[in-house]
Amino acid sequence: MTTTTTSGGQPPQPSAEPRLIPDLPDDVSINCLSRIPRYYYPKLSLVSRSWRSAITSSALFTTRSLLHTTQTSLYLILRINYSFHWYPLLYNCHSRKIPQKPIFSLPRIPFQPVGPAFAALGPKIYVIGGSINKTPSNSMWVYDCRFNRWAEGPRMMVGREFAAAGVVNGKIYVLGGCLVDSWAEVFDPDTGLWAPVPSPIEVRENGMHASAVVEGRGGVVYDIGLGNWGKVSKRAAVVRGVLYCCDYLGKIRGYDVEKGVWKKLKGVRLPIFSCGATMVNFDGRLCVVWEKKGSGKEVEIKCADIEVWKEEDGKLDGRILWSGVILKVPNGAAIVHCMAAEF
């Protein structure tokens, strides 16, 4: 085998990595890529190996944050055969069409707890507590949506199962799921520390299952500023300061915080939910995900993207932007949660 040498007898130096875009510095190219909706990233990653690396780099996501070009993505959590399966929903924010059906599931969480709480803050999704071998756990696992990986987070002060979690002012509040004095605690992602939250005995329940945050008031409800507590319904999501809930009949109602009354959402008709449903705030709109018995041995996961607003007279109105089947799964599968992460 022969070796090519230069005229001076030295082996040639390896050529430099090609630039992402010819004749442009890579930092300028990253700036350009960060302005493109993430909906197109799977196709852009096929351009070259360097593009695929750039699209998953921390530099790109940092630039997106600085340029305020971050977008919200939906993450669907299903329980199939007693284990969690996570699916990202690719949504074209310009077309207002049904998201692309998930073509892959995310890496599985390193363990499969029963009854954990979920919270989404920025580009990360938190899986908090739950029971392992029938023992409440104080563990927390964090999924970074930008880099498609799990990491173990700081442990809670006590173990919890079937607790509720909500994000208020950049911190994660976890309520219930235990029978001890430390019934509520708060996690600060900036410091990585947990701290107890005082709570009156009359609002303490072991199993919480759901939570919501309305104008800085989170939990069941917990007013961060005043330290007051109260109840909130399940199947809840807050959009534009209104707490929305749905029932098995497909009816959606909104809670008027100022008047303390529930109001029917006009202009929206959804089918009767034979199984569970969940709701989430998706870029200022109401996203409802539910199960429907499909043909044969399948369950259809359906989704509706709903624009909601409050009329001048205080009535709640809305319209469905799109609705349809986003995924088909085996019989026995169930919706656990739907989260919205921004990155």
N, C-alpha and C positions, 0 to 999 in steps of 0.2 A: 504494500500500500504506500502510496506517495503522499508527501505533505507539501502543500503549496507554500512557498516562501516569497518574501519580498526581494527586491534587488539587493538589499543589504544582507540577505540571509536570515532575516528574522521573520517568524510567523506573523501573519497579518493580525491586527487588532480587531476584536469583535466589533461589529457595527453597532452604533447606538440604537436604542429602542426607537422605533418610528413614532412620530408624533401622532396624537389622536386625530388631529385634523392637519393635513399638510400646510406648512407655511404659517401655522399659528402656534404660539406657546401653549403648552398643555393647560396652564391655569386659565387661559382665555377659553380653551375648548371646554374645560370643566364648567366654566361660567355659562357657556351656551347650553350644555347638556342639562344643567340644573334648571333651566327654564322650560324644558320639555316635560309635559305631563308624564307621570310614572306609568300611566296606562300603556305607553309605547316602549317602555324599557325592555320588556322581554324580546321584542323584535330588534331593538337597537343592540342588544347584547350579542346578536348573531353577526354583526358587522365584522368584528375581529376580536381576538383575545384581549387586546388592550382596551377596547371599548367595554367588553364584559367586565374587566377589572375596574375600570373607571366608574361604571354604573353602580358598583357595589362598594365603592371606596368611601371612607369617612370624609374625605375632602369634598366629595359631591354633596353629601347630606349636610355638611356644615355650610356649604355655599347656598344650598336651597333654603336653609334656615335664615341666613343673613339677607338673602334676597326676598324673603317672605313668599317663596314659591312652593312651600310645603302643601301637601294635599292630604285629605282624610281618606283612609281605606277601611273597609269593613272586614272583620275577621269573624267567621262563623265557627262556633265550637259545638260539636256534636258528640253524643255518647253512642258508640257503636260497639256491641259485644263487650260491654263493661269497661271500655277504655275511651279516652278522649281522642277526638280527631279534629284538627284545626284546618280551616280552609280560608285562604284569602280570596276576596271577590274583586276582580279587576273591573273598574268602572270608568267609563269615558265621561268626564265631567262636562264635555261640550255637546255630546249627542243626546243625553238624557234617555239613553236606551238601557234595557236590561243588562246588567253586568255580564261579562263573559263567564261562562261556567268554569269553576275552578278546575285547572288541569293538573293540580298536584295538591297534596296535603303537606302541612308543615311538619318539621321534626317533632316527634312526640316528646312530651314532657318526661323527664327522667323517672318520675313516679306517677302513679295513678291514684290520687286521693279521692275520697268520697265526700261530697259536699264542701268544696272549697269556695272561697269568695273570689271575685274577679274585679279588677280595676284597670283602666287604661289611662295613661298619663303621657302625653307627647307621643314619641315613637315606641313606647314600651307597654306591654301588657303584663299585669301582675296576677299570679295565681297564689292565693293566700290561704294557708291552713288547709282544712279538710282532715278527714280521718284516714289513717293508715293502719291496717289490721285492727280496726275498730277502736283506735286510740287517737284522740284529737292531736293534731300536729301544730307546731308553732313555726313551721317552715314557710318560706316564700320563694317562689321561682319567678324569674323575670325573663320574658321573651322580648328580644330586641328585633322589631320588625324590619329595621334597616339592613341588618346583617344576617337575619334568619337563623338566630341561635338563642339557646337558653343559657341562663346563668343563675346560680343560687344567690338569693339576696339575704340581707340580715334577718334573723329570726325574730318573731314576735316575743312579747313578754310571757304570753301563755299560749297553750294550744287551743285551737278553735275548730269547730266543724259547723257547717250551715250558718256561717256568719254573714254579715252584709258589709259591703265596702263602697266608698264613694270618694271622689276627689273634690277637695275644696281648697282654693287658693294655693294650688301646687302641692298639696299634701294629701296623703291617703288615710282616711279614717275607716277603721274596722270596728264593727259593732256586733256584740253577741257571740253566740257559738260557744259559750262557756258558762260556768256557774260559779265564778269567783268574783272578787271585788273589782278586779281589773277587767270590767265588762266591755269597755271601749278603750281603744288606744289609737295613736296617730303616728304615721311614718313620714319622715322628712327625707325625700330622695337626695337633697343637697348634702345633708350631714350623714345620712345612712343610719339614723337613730330612731328608735321607737320611744314613745312617751305615753303615759296613761292619760285618759280623758275622764274627768269626773262625770258620773251619770247617776240620776236618781233611781232608787230601787223600783219604782212603779213602772218604768219603761223597759226594764230588763226582761228580755226573753231569751231562752237558750237558742232556738232556731230562728234566724231572721229571714234568710232566703233572698231578700230584695232590699234595695235602697234607692234613694234619689237625692239630688242636690238642686235646690231652688233658690236662685239669687243668693248664693253663698250659704244657704242653709242645707245641710246634708244629713244623711242618716235616716232617722225614723220619725220626725225630722229633728236635726240638731242645729241650732243657730249658733254659729261659731262666735259671732260677736257678743250675743247676749247669754249664751250658755243655756238656752232653753231647749226642751225636748218635746216631741209629739209624734203621732203615728203617721205612716204613709202607706199607701196601697202597694200591692205587688204589680208586676208587669208594667213598670213605670219608666218613663223617659221625660226629660225636661228639654223643651225647645222654646227659645225666646221667652224664658221666664215663666212658662206655663207647664205644669206637671200633667202629662198625658198618661192614661191607663186604658187598657182594652180588656174586654171580657171574651168568653167563649162564643158569644153571639156575633162577634166581629164589630161590636159597638165601641167607639172611642170617645172618651170624655176627658175634658181638661179641667184642672183645678185652678180657679181664680184666687190667687194668693191674697189680693187686696180685700176681696169680699168674703173669702172663706167658703166658697160654694163650688160645686161641680157643675160643669156645663157640657152639653152635648156638642160634639164636633160635627158641623153641618158639611154637606157636600162630599162626604166620604162614605162609601159602602164597601165593606169587606165581607168575604164569605164567613159562614159559621166555622169556628175552629173546632175540629173534632179532637185535636190534640193541643199541645202547648204552643205558646207564642211568646215572642220577646220583642222589645222595642229598644231603639237607640237613637240618639241625636246624631244625625249625619249631615254635617256642614249646614246646620240651621234648619234642616228638614227632619221630618219624622219618618224613620225607617222601621217597618214592621216585618218580622220574619215568623213564619208559622209552618206547621206540618200539615200535609194532606195525604190521605191514603191514595196511593197510585195504583196502577194496574199490575197485576201479578204479585211479585214478591218485593215490590219497591214502595218507598215512601218519598213523596215529592216535598222538597223544601221550597216554599214560595216566599216571595219578598215583594213589598210595595214601598215605593218612595213617594212620600206625601208632603206636599207643600202646605204649611199651616200658617194662619195669621189671625189676628184679633181685629174685629170690626170696630168702628167708632162707638157703637152702642155696647161694646163689651162682648158680643157674641163671637164664638169661635168658628172659623170657616176653614175649609181646606179643599185640595184637589189632588188626585192621584196622578203623578207624573208618569210613572210606569209601574207595571205589576206583572209578575210571571214566575215561572219555575226557574230556580237558579242551580238546583242540584237534585239528583236522585240517589237515594241511599237504600240499603237493605231494610226490610221490615224489622221492626224492633229498635231502630235508631231513633234518637230523641234529641231535640234541640236543648243544649245546655245554656248557651249565651250567645249574644252577638255584640261585638265590641267595635269601637271606632278609634283608630289610632292615626295620629297625624305625623307625617314625616316627608 
